[in-house]
Amino acid sequence: MSDGPVNEADLDWTDHKHGDRTFRRKQIGDAAGGEKLGASLYAVPPGKRLWVRHYHEGNEEAIFVRDGTGTLWLGPEAEEHALKPGDYVALPAGEESAHEIEAGESELRLLMVSTMEEPDITVYPDRGMVGLYAGSPPGGEKADRTLSTYLDMNAEKEYWEE
Protein backbone atom coordinates (compact mmCIF):
# COMPACT_ATOMS: atom_id res chain seq x y z
CA MET A 1 0.00 0.00 0.00
CA SER A 2 1.26 3.44 -0.90
CA ASP A 3 2.14 5.98 1.75
CA GLY A 4 1.24 8.79 -0.67
CA PRO A 5 3.29 10.78 -3.16
CA VAL A 6 7.07 10.51 -3.34
CA ASN A 7 8.98 13.48 -4.69
CA GLU A 8 12.12 12.78 -6.67
CA ALA A 9 13.92 15.65 -4.91
CA ASP A 10 13.64 13.70 -1.64
CA LEU A 11 15.48 10.65 -3.05
CA ASP A 12 19.22 10.15 -3.34
CA TRP A 13 20.91 9.14 -6.57
CA THR A 14 22.65 5.78 -6.77
CA ASP A 15 25.81 5.97 -8.89
CA HIS A 16 26.71 3.20 -11.36
CA LYS A 17 30.13 3.29 -13.02
CA HIS A 18 31.23 0.45 -15.27
CA GLY A 19 33.52 1.93 -17.94
CA ASP A 20 31.45 3.74 -20.57
CA ARG A 21 28.31 2.57 -18.74
CA THR A 22 28.02 5.41 -16.28
CA PHE A 23 24.73 6.70 -14.93
CA ARG A 24 22.78 7.75 -11.84
CA ARG A 25 19.47 6.21 -10.77
CA LYS A 26 16.59 7.01 -8.41
CA GLN A 27 14.22 4.08 -7.80
CA ILE A 28 11.02 6.04 -7.36
CA GLY A 29 8.65 3.10 -7.80
CA ASP A 30 10.23 1.23 -4.90
CA ALA A 31 10.28 4.36 -2.73
CA ALA A 32 6.55 4.83 -3.34
CA GLY A 33 5.78 1.24 -2.34
CA GLY A 34 5.30 -0.18 -5.85
CA GLU A 35 5.10 -3.96 -6.03
CA LYS A 36 4.19 -4.95 -9.62
CA LEU A 37 5.34 -1.82 -11.42
CA GLY A 38 8.85 -0.42 -11.16
CA ALA A 39 9.88 3.13 -12.07
CA SER A 40 13.31 4.71 -12.09
CA LEU A 41 14.73 8.07 -13.04
CA TYR A 42 18.06 7.91 -14.85
CA ALA A 43 20.66 10.58 -15.57
CA VAL A 44 23.24 9.55 -18.17
CA PRO A 45 26.27 11.84 -18.69
CA PRO A 46 27.15 12.98 -22.24
CA GLY A 47 28.53 10.14 -24.38
CA LYS A 48 27.93 7.50 -21.68
CA ARG A 49 25.67 4.46 -21.91
CA LEU A 50 23.00 2.90 -19.75
CA TRP A 51 22.63 -0.87 -19.16
CA VAL A 52 24.16 -3.45 -21.52
CA ARG A 53 21.90 -4.16 -24.53
CA HIS A 54 19.23 -6.60 -23.37
CA TYR A 55 15.63 -7.72 -23.45
CA HIS A 56 13.37 -9.48 -20.99
CA GLU A 57 11.43 -12.68 -21.62
CA GLY A 58 9.03 -12.04 -18.72
CA ASN A 59 8.79 -8.28 -18.22
CA GLU A 60 7.80 -5.26 -20.26
CA GLU A 61 9.68 -1.95 -20.06
CA ALA A 62 9.07 1.58 -21.33
CA ILE A 63 11.21 4.67 -21.73
CA PHE A 64 10.13 8.32 -21.49
CA VAL A 65 12.76 10.94 -22.37
CA ARG A 66 12.51 13.93 -20.01
CA ASP A 67 15.59 15.97 -21.00
CA GLY A 68 18.55 15.76 -23.36
CA THR A 69 19.10 13.74 -26.48
CA GLY A 70 20.60 10.37 -27.18
CA THR A 71 20.60 7.23 -29.28
CA LEU A 72 18.50 4.11 -28.86
CA TRP A 73 19.56 0.86 -30.52
CA LEU A 74 16.44 -1.28 -30.84
CA GLY A 75 15.55 -4.82 -31.91
CA PRO A 76 17.56 -7.85 -32.98
CA GLU A 77 19.42 -5.78 -35.60
CA ALA A 78 20.11 -2.90 -33.18
CA GLU A 79 18.40 -0.37 -35.45
CA GLU A 80 19.48 3.17 -34.52
CA HIS A 81 16.91 5.75 -33.38
CA ALA A 82 17.46 9.35 -32.19
CA LEU A 83 15.94 10.20 -28.79
CA LYS A 84 14.68 13.66 -27.80
CA PRO A 85 12.56 15.12 -24.98
CA GLY A 86 8.99 13.85 -25.03
CA ASP A 87 9.82 10.55 -26.81
CA TYR A 88 8.16 7.43 -25.41
CA VAL A 89 9.27 3.89 -26.29
CA ALA A 90 7.31 0.74 -25.39
CA LEU A 91 9.44 -2.37 -24.93
CA PRO A 92 7.21 -5.47 -24.72
CA ALA A 93 8.85 -8.72 -23.58
CA GLY A 94 10.85 -10.49 -26.29
CA GLU A 95 13.74 -10.12 -28.71
CA GLU A 96 12.09 -7.35 -30.76
CA SER A 97 12.61 -5.08 -27.72
CA ALA A 98 16.35 -5.60 -27.30
CA HIS A 99 17.63 -2.14 -26.43
CA GLU A 100 20.62 -0.03 -25.47
CA ILE A 101 20.83 3.73 -24.84
CA GLU A 102 23.61 6.31 -25.12
CA ALA A 103 23.42 9.98 -24.12
CA GLY A 104 24.13 12.64 -26.72
CA GLU A 105 26.10 15.86 -26.19
CA SER A 106 24.31 16.73 -22.94
CA GLU A 107 23.04 14.76 -19.98
CA LEU A 108 20.14 12.46 -20.89
CA ARG A 109 17.33 12.17 -18.32
CA LEU A 110 14.90 9.28 -18.62
CA LEU A 111 11.96 7.83 -16.75
CA MET A 112 11.92 4.07 -17.20
CA VAL A 113 9.07 1.86 -16.03
CA SER A 114 8.74 -1.91 -16.04
CA THR A 115 6.53 -4.68 -14.87
CA MET A 116 8.05 -6.47 -11.88
CA GLU A 117 7.18 -10.10 -12.56
CA GLU A 118 9.33 -12.98 -11.47
CA PRO A 119 10.77 -15.31 -12.48
CA ASP A 120 12.38 -13.52 -15.40
CA ILE A 121 15.01 -14.31 -17.98
CA THR A 122 17.01 -11.37 -19.28
CA VAL A 123 18.88 -11.98 -22.54
CA TYR A 124 22.07 -10.08 -23.41
CA PRO A 125 22.46 -10.88 -27.14
CA ASP A 126 25.78 -9.07 -27.70
CA ARG A 127 27.37 -10.96 -24.82
CA GLY A 128 25.81 -14.37 -25.48
CA MET A 129 24.58 -14.32 -21.89
CA VAL A 130 21.34 -14.77 -19.96
CA GLY A 131 20.36 -13.59 -16.49
CA LEU A 132 18.00 -15.75 -14.42
CA TYR A 133 15.99 -14.22 -11.58
CA ALA A 134 13.52 -15.77 -9.10
CA GLY A 135 12.19 -14.58 -5.76
CA SER A 136 12.57 -10.96 -6.86
CA PRO A 137 12.58 -9.54 -10.41
CA PRO A 138 15.37 -7.56 -12.06
CA GLY A 139 15.32 -4.17 -10.35
CA GLY A 140 13.68 -5.72 -7.29
CA GLU A 141 15.05 -6.41 -3.82
CA LYS A 142 18.24 -8.48 -4.26
CA ALA A 143 18.00 -9.89 -0.72
CA ASP A 144 14.69 -11.56 -1.65
CA ARG A 145 16.12 -13.45 -4.63
CA THR A 146 16.24 -17.22 -4.49
CA LEU A 147 18.03 -17.32 -7.86
CA SER A 148 20.16 -14.62 -9.42
CA THR A 149 22.77 -15.76 -11.88
CA TYR A 150 24.30 -14.98 -15.27
CA LEU A 151 25.11 -17.83 -17.60
CA ASP A 152 26.60 -18.40 -21.01
CA MET A 153 23.63 -18.62 -23.38
CA ASN A 154 24.99 -21.84 -24.85
CA ALA A 155 25.64 -23.60 -21.54
CA GLU A 156 23.65 -26.82 -21.70
CA LYS A 157 23.50 -30.02 -19.80
CA GLU A 158 21.59 -33.16 -20.71
CA TYR A 159 18.56 -33.67 -18.47
CA TRP A 160 19.53 -37.20 -17.38
CA GLU A 161 23.27 -36.46 -17.12
CA GLU A 162 24.57 -36.57 -13.53
Secondary structure as a PSIPRED ss2 file (coil, helix, strand):
# PSIPRED VFORMAT (PSIPRED V4.0)

   1 M C   1.000  0.000  0.000
   2 S C   1.000  0.000  0.000
   3 D C   1.000  0.000  0.000
   4 G C   1.000  0.000  0.000
   5 P C   1.000  0.000  0.000
   6 V C   1.000  0.000  0.000
   7 N C   1.000  0.000  0.000
   8 E H   0.000  1.000  0.000
   9 A H   0.000  1.000  0.000
  10 D H   0.000  1.000  0.000
  11 L C   1.000  0.000  0.000
  12 D C   1.000  0.000  0.000
  13 W C   1.000  0.000  0.000
  14 T E   0.000  0.000  1.000
  15 D E   0.000  0.000  1.000
  16 H E   0.000  0.000  1.000
  17 K E   0.000  0.000  1.000
  18 H E   0.000  0.000  1.000
  19 G C   1.000  0.000  0.000
  20 D C   1.000  0.000  0.000
  21 R E   0.000  0.000  1.000
  22 T E   0.000  0.000  1.000
  23 F E   0.000  0.000  1.000
  24 R E   0.000  0.000  1.000
  25 R E   0.000  0.000  1.000
  26 K E   0.000  0.000  1.000
  27 Q C   1.000  0.000  0.000
  28 I H   0.000  1.000  0.000
  29 G H   0.000  1.000  0.000
  30 D H   0.000  1.000  0.000
  31 A H   0.000  1.000  0.000
  32 A C   1.000  0.000  0.000
  33 G C   1.000  0.000  0.000
  34 G C   1.000  0.000  0.000
  35 E C   1.000  0.000  0.000
  36 K C   1.000  0.000  0.000
  37 L E   0.000  0.000  1.000
  38 G E   0.000  0.000  1.000
  39 A E   0.000  0.000  1.000
  40 S E   0.000  0.000  1.000
  41 L E   0.000  0.000  1.000
  42 Y E   0.000  0.000  1.000
  43 A E   0.000  0.000  1.000
  44 V E   0.000  0.000  1.000
  45 P C   1.000  0.000  0.000
  46 P C   1.000  0.000  0.000
  47 G C   1.000  0.000  0.000
  48 K C   1.000  0.000  0.000
  49 R E   0.000  0.000  1.000
  50 L C   1.000  0.000  0.000
  51 W C   1.000  0.000  0.000
  52 V C   1.000  0.000  0.000
  53 R C   1.000  0.000  0.000
  54 H E   0.000  0.000  1.000
  55 Y E   0.000  0.000  1.000
  56 H E   0.000  0.000  1.000
  57 E C   1.000  0.000  0.000
  58 G C   1.000  0.000  0.000
  59 N C   1.000  0.000  0.000
  60 E C   1.000  0.000  0.000
  61 E E   0.000  0.000  1.000
  62 A E   0.000  0.000  1.000
  63 I E   0.000  0.000  1.000
  64 F E   0.000  0.000  1.000
  65 V E   0.000  0.000  1.000
  66 R E   0.000  0.000  1.000
  67 D E   0.000  0.000  1.000
  68 G C   1.000  0.000  0.000
  69 T C   1.000  0.000  0.000
  70 G E   0.000  0.000  1.000
  71 T E   0.000  0.000  1.000
  72 L E   0.000  0.000  1.000
  73 W E   0.000  0.000  1.000
  74 L E   0.000  0.000  1.000
  75 G C   1.000  0.000  0.000
  76 P C   1.000  0.000  0.000
  77 E C   1.000  0.000  0.000
  78 A C   1.000  0.000  0.000
  79 E E   0.000  0.000  1.000
  80 E E   0.000  0.000  1.000
  81 H E   0.000  0.000  1.000
  82 A E   0.000  0.000  1.000
  83 L E   0.000  0.000  1.000
  84 K C   1.000  0.000  0.000
  85 P C   1.000  0.000  0.000
  86 G C   1.000  0.000  0.000
  87 D C   1.000  0.000  0.000
  88 Y E   0.000  0.000  1.000
  89 V E   0.000  0.000  1.000
  90 A E   0.000  0.000  1.000
  91 L E   0.000  0.000  1.000
  92 P C   1.000  0.000  0.000
  93 A C   1.000  0.000  0.000
  94 G C   1.000  0.000  0.000
  95 E H   0.000  1.000  0.000
  96 E H   0.000  1.000  0.000
  97 S H   0.000  1.000  0.000
  98 A C   1.000  0.000  0.000
  99 H E   0.000  0.000  1.000
 100 E E   0.000  0.000  1.000
 101 I E   0.000  0.000  1.000
 102 E E   0.000  0.000  1.000
 103 A E   0.000  0.000  1.000
 104 G C   1.000  0.000  0.000
 105 E C   1.000  0.000  0.000
 106 S C   1.000  0.000  0.000
 107 E C   1.000  0.000  0.000
 108 L E   0.000  0.000  1.000
 109 R E   0.000  0.000  1.000
 110 L E   0.000  0.000  1.000
 111 L E   0.000  0.000  1.000
 112 M E   0.000  0.000  1.000
 113 V E   0.000  0.000  1.000
 114 S E   0.000  0.000  1.000
 115 T E   0.000  0.000  1.000
 116 M C   1.000  0.000  0.000
 117 E C   1.000  0.000  0.000
 118 E C   1.000  0.000  0.000
 119 P C   1.000  0.000  0.000
 120 D E   0.000  0.000  1.000
 121 I E   0.000  0.000  1.000
 122 T E   0.000  0.000  1.000
 123 V E   0.000  0.000  1.000
 124 Y E   0.000  0.000  1.000
 125 P C   1.000  0.000  0.000
 126 D C   1.000  0.000  0.000
 127 R C   1.000  0.000  0.000
 128 G C   1.000  0.000  0.000
 129 M E   0.000  0.000  1.000
 130 V E   0.000  0.000  1.000
 131 G E   0.000  0.000  1.000
 132 L E   0.000  0.000  1.000
 133 Y E   0.000  0.000  1.000
 134 A E   0.000  0.000  1.000
 135 G C   1.000  0.000  0.000
 136 S C   1.000  0.000  0.000
 137 P C   1.000  0.000  0.000
 138 P C   1.000  0.000  0.000
 139 G C   1.000  0.000  0.000
 140 G C   1.000  0.000  0.000
 141 E C   1.000  0.000  0.000
 142 K H   0.000  1.000  0.000
 143 A H   0.000  1.000  0.000
 144 D H   0.000  1.000  0.000
 145 R C   1.000  0.000  0.000
 146 T C   1.000  0.000  0.000
 147 L E   0.000  0.000  1.000
 148 S E   0.000  0.000  1.000
 149 T E   0.000  0.000  1.000
 150 Y E   0.000  0.000  1.000
 151 L E   0.000  0.000  1.000
 152 D E   0.000  0.000  1.000
 153 M C   1.000  0.000  0.000
 154 N C   1.000  0.000  0.000
 155 A C   1.000  0.000  0.000
 156 E C   1.000  0.000  0.000
 157 K C   1.000  0.000  0.000
 158 E C   1.000  0.000  0.000
 159 Y C   1.000  0.000  0.000
 160 W C   1.000  0.000  0.000
 161 E C   1.000  0.000  0.000
 162 E C   1.000  0.000  0.000
